[in-house]
Amino acid sequence: MTIQLPGADGALRTYEPRTEPLALTAGAPFTSRTVYSAAHVVADPFADVSPDSPAAVDWDATLAFRRHLWSHGLGVAEAMDTAQRGMGLDWAGAAELIRRSAAEARAVGGRIACGVGTDQLTAGGTLAEVRAAYEEQLALVEESGARSILMASRALAAAASGPEDYLDVYGHLLRQASEPVILHWLGPMFDPALEGYWGSSDLDAATGAFLEVIAAHPDKVEGIKVSLLDAGREIDIRRRLPRGVRCYTGDDFNYPELIAGDEHGFSHALLGIFDPLGPLAAEAVRVLDTGNTAGFRELLDPTVELSRHLFQAPTRFYKTGVVFLAWLAGHQPHFTMVGGLQSARSLPHFARAYELADGLGLFPDPKLAEERMKTLLALYGVTQ
């Protein structure tokens, strides 16, 4: 059996799908790395909403996907960029997601960390308002029992006049946090509104301010997540961290080499690509736990082409590919997204994503994935 897939040039090509998935099963907890998957949300396809409406979430399917990730030993990074935070999921929806996911994590013994931001400020805000918004979200996450991830703030980027404002706001939050947090530096390729974060568009200057915050409060920073798609800069930052502060890679282009590490250290992981790669990523980390770095790279390196495809510019639309693959894999019965974001990528983009994921053996039921891909193609007028 074959399937006709459209290419970027508009021409159809013939692809022969796999008939068997990659054999992957749950195993022992990880011992060498701490690994989080930033997880997507499943929209309610029957809700009568518009792209401007508050997010309508299918809570059962959303939580079921988190149980899938936990079953393979992965932690869940909740209410992050992958969950369409600020791109369809507003603060009210994120707050409900945090409460529900944290309760589910307690019930199943899953690791969870949740995003703390300022997205209740929909029209900018003063520095005082930014700090208050962060405080409100930090309190909710701490009350849920989850670890906090202090996310980059669009409102802070707009209100800050220089690095001293970042040092003041983050210093205040870290002093009042009841438990150590993860700091997240999200680059403008993921969100253009974050250009110049940490007080400068010069990355060397911004890195200096970022590290200054950490150095002033090393006891309140459990780790950092670096999402700049720049392996060299992440390695440099990693080597300059205070002892005991972890680096979690958020580099969806270079994650195998960063997790594998070098003679000076390694990165843990907090990655959006580990949403579709969950079981395969977990298997690779267990191989790494045995000291078999070559085996780890052998499993994970072939996934980079898929990840780079999903995260290609405009990078912020990678969530569309993540949800698309979850639909093909049978984790949800439809391909709709909150805010209508399923329209953010082209048919040739979807076709290539299907081809790469199928080639990796990511679909538990390759026949189901093929049928769903053909359904989507037919909606676009492609006959088989």
Kinemage of the C-alpha trace (Angstrom):
@kinemage 1
@onewidth
@group {chain A} dominant
@subgroup {mainchain}
@vectorlist {calphas} color= white
{ca met a 1} P 0.000 0.000 0.000
{ca thr a 2} L 1.211 3.479 -0.854
{ca ile a 3} L 0.067 7.040 -0.231
{ca gln a 4} L 0.381 10.117 -2.436
{ca leu a 5} L 1.919 13.035 -0.532
{ca pro a 6} L 2.278 16.610 -1.783
{ca gly a 7} L 5.724 18.187 -1.706
{ca ala a 8} L 6.742 21.804 -1.256
{ca asp a 9} L 6.821 22.156 -5.052
{ca gly a 10} L 3.167 21.132 -5.318
{ca ala a 11} L 3.916 17.805 -6.984
{ca leu a 12} L 2.691 14.497 -5.554
{ca arg a 13} L 5.136 11.791 -4.582
{ca thr a 14} L 4.537 8.170 -3.663
{ca tyr a 15} L 5.339 7.041 -0.132
{ca glu a 16} L 5.122 3.507 1.247
{ca pro a 17} L 4.156 3.636 4.950
{ca arg a 18} L 5.587 1.337 7.580
{ca thr a 19} L 3.514 -1.613 8.614
{ca glu a 20} L 4.971 -2.068 12.114
{ca pro a 21} L 5.726 0.535 14.797
{ca leu a 22} L 8.984 0.784 16.693
{ca ala a 23} L 8.702 -1.578 19.670
{ca leu a 24} L 8.792 0.641 22.766
{ca thr a 25} L 7.607 -0.166 26.273
{ca ala a 26} L 7.681 1.545 29.649
{ca gly a 27} L 10.685 0.786 31.833
{ca ala a 28} L 12.558 1.725 34.981
{ca pro a 29} L 12.802 5.361 36.162
{ca phe a 30} L 15.625 7.415 34.705
{ca thr a 31} L 18.814 7.628 36.752
{ca ser a 32} L 21.191 9.881 34.798
{ca arg a 33} L 18.941 12.693 33.545
{ca thr a 34} L 15.781 14.509 34.611
{ca val a 35} L 13.521 14.759 31.576
{ca tyr a 36} L 10.336 16.759 31.090
{ca ser a 37} L 8.065 16.810 28.076
{ca ala a 38} L 6.244 20.085 27.536
{ca ala a 39} L 2.755 18.763 26.760
{ca his a 40} L 0.065 20.016 24.387
{ca val a 41} L -3.605 20.526 25.180
{ca val a 42} L -6.479 18.820 23.362
{ca ala a 43} L -9.240 21.136 22.181
{ca asp a 44} L -12.931 20.343 22.567
{ca pro a 45} L -13.994 20.003 18.904
{ca phe a 46} L -17.709 20.333 19.712
{ca ala a 47} L -17.463 23.658 21.514
{ca asp a 48} L -19.132 26.513 19.637
{ca val a 49} L -16.238 28.969 19.874
{ca ser a 50} L -14.282 31.342 17.669
{ca pro a 51} L -10.514 31.956 17.598
{ca asp a 52} L -11.089 34.917 19.949
{ca ser a 53} L -13.060 32.885 22.506
{ca pro a 54} L -11.598 31.479 25.712
{ca ala a 55} L -10.042 28.073 25.092
{ca ala a 56} L -12.415 25.111 25.117
{ca val a 57} L -10.374 22.127 26.329
{ca asp a 58} L -11.188 18.423 26.237
{ca trp a 59} L -10.013 17.718 29.775
{ca asp a 60} L -10.321 13.932 29.596
{ca ala a 61} L -8.152 13.650 26.475
{ca thr a 62} L -5.705 16.275 27.753
{ca leu a 63} L -5.113 14.439 31.028
{ca ala a 64} L -4.990 11.058 29.291
{ca phe a 65} L -2.059 12.319 27.223
{ca arg a 66} L -0.245 13.339 30.382
{ca arg a 67} L -0.770 9.860 31.825
{ca his a 68} L 0.770 8.507 28.615
{ca leu a 69} L 3.898 10.602 29.184
{ca trp a 70} L 4.132 9.676 32.860
{ca ser a 71} L 3.755 5.983 32.017
{ca his a 72} L 7.041 6.178 30.108
{ca gly a 73} L 8.860 7.868 32.983
{ca leu a 74} L 8.800 11.406 31.572
{ca gly a 75} L 7.952 14.428 33.658
{ca val a 76} L 5.323 16.845 32.385
{ca ala a 77} L 6.101 20.536 31.953
{ca glu a 78} L 2.613 21.965 32.165
{ca ala a 79} L 1.000 25.147 30.858
{ca met a 80} L 4.071 26.046 28.831
{ca asp a 81} L 4.553 27.271 25.278
{ca thr a 82} L 3.647 23.813 23.897
{ca ala a 83} L 0.245 24.060 25.591
{ca gln a 84} L -0.388 27.182 23.448
{ca arg a 85} L 0.172 29.481 26.387
{ca gly a 86} L -0.459 32.934 24.994
{ca met a 87} L -1.429 31.440 21.610
{ca gly a 88} L -4.958 30.227 22.289
{ca leu a 89} L -4.766 29.284 25.977
{ca asp a 90} L -5.409 32.261 28.248
{ca trp a 91} L -4.571 32.506 31.946
{ca ala a 92} L -7.983 31.244 33.081
{ca gly a 93} L -7.534 28.134 30.968
{ca ala a 94} L -3.919 27.711 32.055
{ca ala a 95} L -4.901 27.986 35.732
{ca glu a 96} L -7.488 25.244 35.320
{ca leu a 97} L -4.975 23.124 33.420
{ca ile a 98} L -2.428 23.512 36.222
{ca arg a 99} L -4.948 22.536 38.902
{ca arg a 100} L -6.174 19.488 37.026
{ca ser a 101} L -2.746 18.251 35.907
{ca ala a 102} L -1.167 18.724 39.329
{ca ala a 103} L -3.980 16.710 40.918
{ca glu a 104} L -3.537 13.985 38.286
{ca ala a 105} L 0.218 13.939 38.920
{ca arg a 106} L -0.373 13.377 42.628
{ca ala a 107} L -2.785 10.572 41.846
{ca val a 108} L -0.352 8.656 39.626
{ca gly a 109} L 2.967 9.708 41.172
{ca gly a 110} L 4.075 11.704 38.124
{ca arg a 111} L 6.666 14.461 38.047
{ca ile a 112} L 5.250 17.867 37.123
{ca ala a 113} L 6.435 21.446 36.821
{ca cys a 114} L 4.142 24.295 35.778
{ca gly a 115} L 4.594 27.582 33.982
{ca val a 116} L 4.343 30.844 35.917
{ca gly a 117} L 3.866 33.911 33.739
{ca thr a 118} L 2.025 37.202 33.468
{ca asp a 119} L -0.499 36.487 30.725
{ca gln a 120} L -3.426 37.819 32.738
{ca leu a 121} L -2.002 41.201 31.658
{ca thr a 122} L -3.492 41.382 28.180
{ca ala a 123} L -2.563 45.019 27.489
{ca gly a 124} L 0.910 45.520 28.870
{ca gly a 125} L 1.382 46.771 32.425
{ca thr a 126} L 3.731 48.580 34.753
{ca leu a 127} L 6.597 46.823 36.509
{ca ala a 128} L 4.486 46.692 39.674
{ca glu a 129} L 1.635 45.070 37.751
{ca val a 130} L 4.040 42.599 36.149
{ca arg a 131} L 5.364 41.598 39.544
{ca ala a 132} L 1.840 41.213 40.947
{ca ala a 133} L 0.804 39.039 37.999
{ca tyr a 134} L 3.811 36.786 38.499
{ca glu a 135} L 3.012 36.574 42.225
{ca glu a 136} L -0.577 35.507 41.539
{ca gln a 137} L 0.511 32.698 39.251
{ca leu a 138} L 3.382 31.615 41.497
{ca ala a 139} L 0.967 31.277 44.408
{ca leu a 140} L -1.394 29.102 42.367
{ca val a 141} L 1.346 26.755 41.189
{ca glu a 142} L 2.791 26.423 44.691
{ca glu a 143} L -0.672 25.719 46.099
{ca ser a 144} L -1.073 22.943 43.507
{ca gly a 145} L 2.076 21.222 44.818
{ca ala a 146} L 3.936 21.464 41.504
{ca arg a 147} L 7.400 22.890 40.874
{ca ser a 148} L 7.313 26.380 39.396
{ca ile a 149} L 8.841 27.407 36.075
{ca leu a 150} L 9.259 31.194 35.874
{ca met a 151} L 8.496 31.829 32.221
{ca ala a 152} L 9.656 34.766 30.156
{ca ser a 153} L 7.060 37.549 30.226
{ca arg a 154} L 5.901 39.605 27.250
{ca ala a 155} L 4.679 42.256 29.712
{ca leu a 156} L 8.062 42.446 31.434
{ca ala a 157} L 9.842 42.705 28.077
{ca ala a 158} L 7.595 45.663 27.222
{ca ala a 159} L 7.837 47.396 30.605
{ca ala a 160} L 11.517 46.927 31.448
{ca ser a 161} L 13.922 49.729 30.606
{ca gly a 162} L 17.097 47.697 31.148
{ca pro a 163} L 18.652 44.696 32.895
{ca glu a 164} L 18.204 46.258 36.326
{ca asp a 165} L 14.422 45.872 36.002
{ca tyr a 166} L 14.804 42.153 35.310
{ca leu a 167} L 17.140 41.778 38.276
{ca asp a 168} L 14.622 43.535 40.502
{ca val a 169} L 11.531 41.592 39.379
{ca tyr a 170} L 13.164 38.168 39.330
{ca gly a 171} L 15.013 38.850 42.582
{ca his a 172} L 11.736 39.667 44.293
{ca leu a 173} L 10.053 36.518 42.974
{ca leu a 174} L 12.933 34.251 43.910
{ca arg a 175} L 13.094 35.629 47.435
{ca gln a 176} L 9.439 34.868 48.023
{ca ala a 177} L 9.294 31.471 46.261
{ca ser a 178} L 8.794 28.748 48.853
{ca glu a 179} L 10.732 26.171 46.814
{ca pro a 180} L 13.522 26.437 44.205
{ca val a 181} L 12.198 27.210 40.729
{ca ile a 182} L 13.238 26.658 37.123
{ca leu a 183} L 14.025 29.839 35.169
{ca his a 184} L 13.056 29.816 31.502
{ca trp a 185} L 14.753 31.913 28.832
{ca leu a 186} L 12.586 31.667 25.719
{ca gly a 187} L 14.126 33.189 22.621
{ca pro a 188} L 12.332 35.481 20.148
{ca met a 189} L 12.212 32.716 17.541
{ca phe a 190} L 9.525 31.161 19.772
{ca asp a 191} L 7.875 34.489 20.627
{ca pro a 192} L 8.881 37.699 18.807
{ca ala a 193} L 7.536 39.784 21.717
{ca leu a 194} L 10.479 38.514 23.804
{ca glu a 195} L 13.134 40.255 21.717
{ca gly a 196} L 15.696 41.914 24.007
{ca tyr a 197} L 14.829 39.818 27.048
{ca trp a 198} L 17.090 40.319 30.073
{ca gly a 199} L 17.521 43.911 29.000
{ca ser a 200} L 19.449 43.645 25.750
{ca ser a 201} L 19.263 42.277 22.208
{ca asp a 202} L 22.993 41.593 22.535
{ca leu a 203} L 23.034 37.963 23.647
{ca asp a 204} L 26.311 38.316 25.520
{ca ala a 205} L 24.885 41.164 27.602
{ca ala a 206} L 21.592 39.310 28.088
{ca thr a 207} L 23.460 36.194 29.189
{ca gly a 208} L 25.345 38.260 31.739
{ca ala a 209} L 22.125 39.575 33.274
{ca phe a 210} L 20.559 36.094 33.275
{ca leu a 211} L 23.550 34.620 35.085
{ca glu a 212} L 23.595 37.536 37.536
{ca val a 213} L 20.047 36.705 38.644
{ca ile a 214} L 21.031 33.076 39.212
{ca ala a 215} L 24.278 33.909 41.018
{ca ala a 216} L 22.401 36.171 43.436
{ca his a 217} L 19.899 33.436 44.369
{ca pro a 218} L 21.497 30.004 43.718
{ca asp a 219} L 19.520 28.411 46.549
{ca lys a 220} L 16.231 29.405 44.893
{ca val a 221} L 17.069 28.224 41.357
{ca glu a 222} L 16.730 24.468 40.874
{ca gly a 223} L 17.538 24.783 37.212
{ca ile a 224} L 17.285 26.802 34.035
{ca lys a 225} L 15.650 26.014 30.702
{ca val a 226} L 17.426 27.541 27.739
{ca ser a 227} L 15.367 27.803 24.528
{ca leu a 228} L 17.588 29.757 22.155
{ca leu a 229} L 18.282 27.060 19.502
{ca asp a 230} L 21.976 27.827 19.980
{ca ala a 231} L 23.934 24.833 21.272
{ca gly a 232} L 27.164 26.754 21.767
{ca arg a 233} L 25.523 29.402 23.922
{ca glu a 234} L 23.704 26.800 26.006
{ca ile a 235} L 26.972 24.966 26.662
{ca asp a 236} L 28.635 28.225 27.661
{ca ile a 237} L 25.804 29.073 30.066
{ca arg a 238} L 25.796 25.522 31.433
{ca arg a 239} L 29.482 25.706 32.316
{ca arg a 240} L 28.994 29.028 34.132
{ca leu a 241} L 26.137 27.953 36.397
{ca pro a 242} L 26.648 27.801 40.165
{ca arg a 243} L 27.187 24.314 41.547
{ca gly a 244} L 23.896 22.509 42.007
{ca val a 245} L 21.915 24.496 39.421
{ca arg a 246} L 20.804 22.279 36.553
{ca cys a 247} L 20.611 23.168 32.895
{ca tyr a 248} L 17.517 21.836 31.095
{ca thr a 249} L 17.909 22.016 27.357
{ca gly a 250} L 15.028 23.545 25.469
{ca asp a 251} L 16.930 23.327 22.178
{ca asp a 252} L 14.701 21.373 19.808
{ca phe a 253} L 17.416 21.489 17.138
{ca asn a 254} L 20.421 20.122 19.056
{ca tyr a 255} L 19.035 18.117 21.984
{ca pro a 256} L 20.866 14.782 21.465
{ca glu a 257} L 24.343 16.290 21.780
{ca leu a 258} L 23.319 18.584 24.633
{ca ile a 259} L 21.754 15.779 26.682
{ca ala a 260} L 24.669 13.444 25.960
{ca gly a 261} L 27.045 16.158 27.162
{ca asp a 262} L 30.814 16.366 27.153
{ca glu a 263} L 33.717 16.064 29.570
{ca his a 264} L 32.549 19.223 31.372
{ca gly a 265} L 28.909 18.300 31.912
{ca phe a 266} L 25.534 17.733 30.284
{ca ser a 267} L 22.023 19.124 30.028
{ca his a 268} L 18.867 17.607 31.408
{ca ala a 269} L 15.819 18.092 29.186
{ca leu a 270} L 12.585 20.091 29.047
{ca leu a 271} L 11.477 19.862 25.446
{ca gly a 272} L 8.396 20.347 23.314
{ca ile a 273} L 9.644 17.745 20.842
{ca phe a 274} L 9.449 15.132 23.595
{ca asp a 275} L 5.646 15.409 23.311
{ca pro a 276} L 5.545 13.401 20.042
{ca leu a 277} L 8.826 11.603 20.788
{ca gly a 278} L 7.889 10.588 24.345
{ca pro a 279} L 8.300 6.784 24.292
{ca leu a 280} L 11.325 6.891 21.963
{ca ala a 281} L 12.985 9.632 24.009
{ca ala a 282} L 12.395 7.643 27.191
{ca glu a 283} L 13.973 4.539 25.662
{ca ala a 284} L 16.995 6.566 24.582
{ca val a 285} L 17.496 8.023 28.072
{ca arg a 286} L 17.343 4.552 29.613
{ca val a 287} L 20.098 3.491 27.240
{ca leu a 288} L 22.082 6.531 28.340
{ca asp a 289} L 21.505 5.522 31.970
{ca thr a 290} L 23.628 2.420 31.293
{ca gly a 291} L 26.530 4.600 30.150
{ca asn a 292} L 25.946 3.784 26.486
{ca thr a 293} L 26.186 7.238 24.948
{ca ala a 294} L 26.620 5.857 21.434
{ca gly a 295} L 23.425 3.819 21.787
{ca phe a 296} L 21.595 6.888 23.055
{ca arg a 297} L 22.716 8.914 20.043
{ca glu a 298} L 21.854 6.058 17.686
{ca leu a 299} L 18.258 6.191 18.895
{ca leu a 300} L 17.823 9.936 19.212
{ca asp a 301} L 19.917 11.440 16.403
{ca pro a 302} L 17.531 10.244 13.635
{ca thr a 303} L 14.693 12.194 15.287
{ca val a 304} L 16.372 15.568 14.769
{ca glu a 305} L 15.221 15.884 11.158
{ca leu a 306} L 11.601 15.601 12.294
{ca ser a 307} L 12.153 18.077 15.122
{ca arg a 308} L 13.820 20.630 12.867
{ca his a 309} L 10.940 20.259 10.439
{ca leu a 310} L 8.289 20.849 13.121
{ca phe a 311} L 10.216 23.780 14.591
{ca gln a 312} L 11.117 25.465 11.311
{ca ala a 313} L 10.408 29.178 11.020
{ca pro a 314} L 8.009 30.606 12.043
{ca thr a 315} L 9.058 28.465 15.022
{ca arg a 316} L 6.156 29.530 17.229
{ca phe a 317} L 3.807 27.432 15.087
{ca tyr a 318} L 5.517 24.157 16.004
{ca lys a 319} L 2.553 23.344 18.272
{ca thr a 320} L 0.473 22.652 15.153
{ca gly a 321} L 2.780 19.821 14.121
{ca val a 322} L 2.876 18.435 17.654
{ca val a 323} L -0.920 18.189 17.844
{ca phe a 324} L -1.109 16.843 14.287
{ca leu a 325} L 1.194 13.953 15.225
{ca ala a 326} L -0.803 13.277 18.400
{ca trp a 327} L -3.891 12.873 16.216
{ca leu a 328} L -2.134 10.548 13.783
{ca ala a 329} L -0.785 8.516 16.715
{ca gly a 330} L -4.295 7.978 18.095
{ca his a 331} L -3.922 10.045 21.258
{ca gln a 332} L -6.952 12.146 20.288
{ca pro a 333} L -9.829 11.616 17.866
{ca his a 334} L -9.537 14.876 15.920
{ca phe a 335} L -7.142 17.495 14.621
{ca thr a 336} L -8.488 20.768 15.915
{ca met a 337} L -6.663 23.151 18.229
{ca val a 338} L -7.614 25.933 20.604
{ca gly a 339} L -7.620 29.234 18.781
{ca gly a 340} L -7.956 27.450 15.437
{ca leu a 341} L -4.180 26.989 15.258
{ca gln a 342} L -4.523 23.827 13.134
{ca ser a 343} L -4.511 26.224 10.161
{ca ala a 344} L -1.008 27.530 10.938
{ca arg a 345} L 0.927 25.042 8.758
{ca ser a 346} L 0.571 23.975 5.141
{ca leu a 347} L -0.459 20.627 3.695
{ca pro a 348} L 3.074 19.917 2.384
{ca his a 349} L 4.374 20.609 5.915
{ca phe a 350} L 1.922 18.070 7.369
{ca ala a 351} L 2.793 15.541 4.686
{ca arg a 352} L 6.497 15.741 5.440
{ca ala a 353} L 5.844 15.526 9.184
{ca tyr a 354} L 3.806 12.362 8.638
{ca glu a 355} L 6.507 10.841 6.439
{ca leu a 356} L 9.309 11.555 8.915
{ca ala a 357} L 7.348 10.374 11.965
{ca asp a 358} L 6.203 7.215 10.208
{ca gly a 359} L 9.765 6.486 9.124
{ca leu a 360} L 10.844 6.659 12.767
{ca gly a 361} L 8.118 4.204 13.774
{ca leu a 362} L 6.439 6.697 16.107
{ca phe a 363} L 2.864 5.675 15.348
{ca pro a 364} L 1.576 2.832 17.568
{ca asp a 365} L -0.872 1.931 14.787
{ca pro a 366} L 0.685 2.794 11.404
{ca lys a 367} L -2.507 1.859 9.556
{ca leu a 368} L -4.573 4.290 11.614
{ca ala a 369} L -2.024 7.035 10.963
{ca glu a 370} L -2.153 6.305 7.230
{ca glu a 371} L -5.942 6.420 7.173
{ca arg a 372} L -6.027 9.711 9.048
{ca met a 373} L -3.392 11.208 6.766
{ca lys a 374} L -5.454 10.176 3.749
{ca thr a 375} L -8.537 11.782 5.331
{ca leu a 376} L -6.683 15.072 5.693
{ca leu a 377} L -5.373 14.844 2.135
{ca ala a 378} L -8.876 14.238 0.838
{ca leu a 379} L -10.137 17.356 2.630
{ca tyr a 380} L -7.532 19.311 0.670
{ca gly a 381} L -8.585 17.671 -2.610
{ca val a 382} L -5.833 15.063 -2.940
{ca thr a 383} L -7.233 11.787 -4.274
{ca gln a 384} L -5.453 8.479 -3.786
